[in-house]
Amino acid sequence: MKGLKLDAPRGEYQLVDDLPEPSPGPNQLLVKPIYGSINPVDELMRNSGLLIVSWPWTPCCDVAGTVVKVGDNVTKFKAGDQVFGCQGLGFPGSGGAAEYCLFREDLALRKPEDVPLAAAASIGVGSETAAMGVWVGLNIQLPDPQNLPATSDEWVFILGGGGNVGAYAVQLAKLSGYKVIASVSSRSVQSAIAAGADETVDYKDSVDSQIAKIKAVTKGGLHRIFDATSFNKPIVEKLLESTKDEPGQKYFTTVNNWDDFSDLPGSPQVHLISLGPVAREDAEHAELNASVSKAVVVIEQLLALGKLIVNEYVVADDTGFEAFTAGTKLQSTKAAKKVVVKFQSE
Ligand SMILES: NC(=O)c1ccc[n+]([C@@H]2O[C@H](COP(=O)([O-])OP(=O)(O)OC[C@H]3O[C@@H](n4cnc5c(N)ncnc54)[C@H](OP(=O)(O)O)[C@@H]3O)[C@@H](O)[C@H]2O)c1
């Protein structure tokens, strides 16, 4: 089949027509990806080989497309259904920039009628990462989409609340009954507010003035911190130090899964988000897959009910699998919040 491949780290993607077509296992779907979106992890994988379990590798872990064939045990989907989400990274059959890729049935989201297919391709990685932070890392109960909880006086501080992961984290925390204060720059303040942030602080202000504002706003009701950017250990440490004598268990979660956060002041429960190995079939990742599959059911319903709103995205002018490279360049200019590429016709 046609698609992109990379033979070794740091090379350029090649468009080829002899990739092996994957075959769905009993609980898998064979999907024709129509759109795919760009995530920071794509360049990380291309440059370092991280998360790639076999070469050659086909990029793109965030797609929307049409189910072509289903495995023998699949009951939720049938050929012709439109699905989306993060289908997996770095293992054979997972690459979205190809004619076909595989999805696990329990990790695929059904596309709601009124969400365009291109928009659906922008949602998976951001919302699922946000869900792992909010619902696992911050120990917040998954809401019932039909019967959302009332807003409490408890706050969540989301660092980078205007980014792709961050803005979904703002929405999920709000939908779960929490108030949100988000750190943003002037460039991303509107995205955080559109996502529902009650208050914002500018991350370019001094750490002391950010902390003073956070404490004045949250008035002792801040026990949960979500770093959606990975650049923020110093402010997190100082904020936790300045609140360590306040009562109540604290929770800290971050997309930064390489630094050591074991000695944070006030001994918060720490959860390092690691979506990378999602969809791998081994026992080591069964807990991650179970958490993500629980989250995707709620995300799917929130979207279908119009309670979760799609973050800002743009569809790149260039099309085809090879346009993944141009899409990556466009994403890196930061001119667009989230870049989606059309790979092939429906
Ligand atoms: N661990 C995992 O499993 C996992 C999964 C998905 C993503 N990630 C990582 O999560 C990060 C965010 O991904 P994304 O797709 O959301 O990227 P993104 O859309 O580019 O968002 C990054 C955001 O960070 C903000 N920012 C930069 N420096 C900041 C600082 N010092 N304080 C607060 N905010 C700051 C930026 O705000 P401005 O635009 O205003 O500068 C931007 O909104 C990336 O590093 C990605 O690799 C990890």
Ligand as a Chemical Component Dictionary entry (heavy atoms), coordinates in Angstrom:
data_LIG
# 
_chem_comp.id                   LIG 
_chem_comp.type                 NON-POLYMER 
_chem_comp.pdbx_formal_charge   0 
_chem_comp.three_letter_code    LIG 
# 
loop_
_chem_comp_atom.comp_id 
_chem_comp_atom.atom_id 
_chem_comp_atom.alt_atom_id 
_chem_comp_atom.type_symbol 
_chem_comp_atom.charge 
_chem_comp_atom.model_Cartn_x 
_chem_comp_atom.model_Cartn_y 
_chem_comp_atom.model_Cartn_z 
_chem_comp_atom.pdbx_ordinal 
LIG N1  N1  N 0  3.488  12.736 27.904 1  
LIG C1  C1  C 0  2.586  12.511 26.942 2  
LIG O1  O1  O 0  2.018  11.417 26.818 3  
LIG C2  C2  C 0  2.245  13.622 25.982 4  
LIG C3  C3  C 0  1.146  13.482 25.130 5  
LIG C4  C4  C 0  0.828  14.553 24.288 6  
LIG C5  C5  C 0  1.606  15.706 24.308 7  
LIG N2  N2  N 1  2.702  15.756 25.115 8  
LIG C6  C6  C 0  3.536  16.961 25.195 9  
LIG O2  O2  O 0  2.715  17.996 25.698 10 
LIG C7  C7  C 0  3.205  19.251 25.277 11 
LIG C8  C8  C 0  2.046  20.082 24.743 12 
LIG O3  O3  O 0  1.550  19.501 23.555 13 
LIG P1  P1  P 0  0.506  20.308 22.684 14 
LIG O4  O4  O 0  0.134  19.461 21.538 15 
LIG O5  O5  O -1 -0.546 20.848 23.582 16 
LIG O6  O6  O 0  1.414  21.523 22.176 17 
LIG P2  P2  P 0  0.970  23.028 21.826 18 
LIG O7  O7  O 0  -0.410 23.036 21.269 19 
LIG O8  O8  O 0  2.102  23.580 21.045 20 
LIG O9  O9  O 0  0.868  23.749 23.232 21 
LIG C9  C9  C 0  1.988  24.136 23.972 22 
LIG C10 C10 C 0  1.543  25.305 24.834 23 
LIG O10 O10 O 0  2.526  25.561 25.812 24 
LIG C11 C11 C 0  2.457  26.938 26.099 25 
LIG N3  N3  N 0  3.685  27.289 26.817 26 
LIG C12 C12 C 0  4.952  27.341 26.354 27 
LIG N4  N4  N 0  5.793  27.657 27.359 28 
LIG C13 C13 C 0  5.041  27.779 28.476 29 
LIG C14 C14 C 0  5.318  28.088 29.843 30 
LIG N5  N5  N 0  6.545  28.315 30.281 31 
LIG N6  N6  N 0  4.278  28.139 30.712 32 
LIG C15 C15 C 0  3.017  27.892 30.316 33 
LIG N7  N7  N 0  2.689  27.611 29.031 34 
LIG C16 C16 C 0  3.695  27.550 28.131 35 
LIG C17 C17 C 0  2.289  27.573 24.763 36 
LIG O11 O11 O 0  1.672  28.835 24.930 37 
LIG P3  P3  P 0  1.943  30.050 23.877 38 
LIG O12 O12 O 0  1.456  29.551 22.530 39 
LIG O13 O13 O 0  1.119  31.119 24.431 40 
LIG O14 O14 O 0  3.414  30.293 23.946 41 
LIG C18 C18 C 0  1.354  26.593 24.059 42 
LIG O15 O15 O 0  0.020  27.009 24.219 43 
LIG C19 C19 C 0  4.284  18.952 24.215 44 
LIG O16 O16 O 0  5.546  19.065 24.846 45 
LIG C20 C20 C 0  4.016  17.490 23.848 46 
LIG O17 O17 O 0  5.161  16.827 23.399 47 
LIG C21 C21 C 0  3.036  14.741 25.954 48 
# 
loop_
_chem_comp_bond.comp_id 
_chem_comp_bond.atom_id_1 
_chem_comp_bond.atom_id_2 
_chem_comp_bond.value_order 
_chem_comp_bond.pdbx_ordinal 
LIG N1  C1  SING 1  
LIG C1  O1  DOUB 2  
LIG C1  C2  SING 3  
LIG C2  C3  SING 4  
LIG C2  C21 DOUB 5  
LIG C3  C4  DOUB 6  
LIG C4  C5  SING 7  
LIG C5  N2  DOUB 8  
LIG N2  C6  SING 9  
LIG N2  C21 SING 10 
LIG C6  O2  SING 11 
LIG C6  C20 SING 12 
LIG O2  C7  SING 13 
LIG C7  C8  SING 14 
LIG C7  C19 SING 15 
LIG C8  O3  SING 16 
LIG O3  P1  SING 17 
LIG P1  O4  DOUB 18 
LIG P1  O5  SING 19 
LIG P1  O6  SING 20 
LIG O6  P2  SING 21 
LIG P2  O7  DOUB 22 
LIG P2  O8  SING 23 
LIG P2  O9  SING 24 
LIG O9  C9  SING 25 
LIG C9  C10 SING 26 
LIG C10 O10 SING 27 
LIG C10 C18 SING 28 
LIG O10 C11 SING 29 
LIG C11 N3  SING 30 
LIG C11 C17 SING 31 
LIG N3  C12 SING 32 
LIG N3  C16 SING 33 
LIG C12 N4  DOUB 34 
LIG N4  C13 SING 35 
LIG C13 C14 SING 36 
LIG C13 C16 DOUB 37 
LIG C14 N5  SING 38 
LIG C14 N6  DOUB 39 
LIG N6  C15 SING 40 
LIG C15 N7  DOUB 41 
LIG N7  C16 SING 42 
LIG C17 O11 SING 43 
LIG C17 C18 SING 44 
LIG O11 P3  SING 45 
LIG P3  O12 DOUB 46 
LIG P3  O13 SING 47 
LIG P3  O14 SING 48 
LIG C18 O15 SING 49 
LIG C19 O16 SING 50 
LIG C19 C20 SING 51 
LIG C20 O17 SING 52 
# 
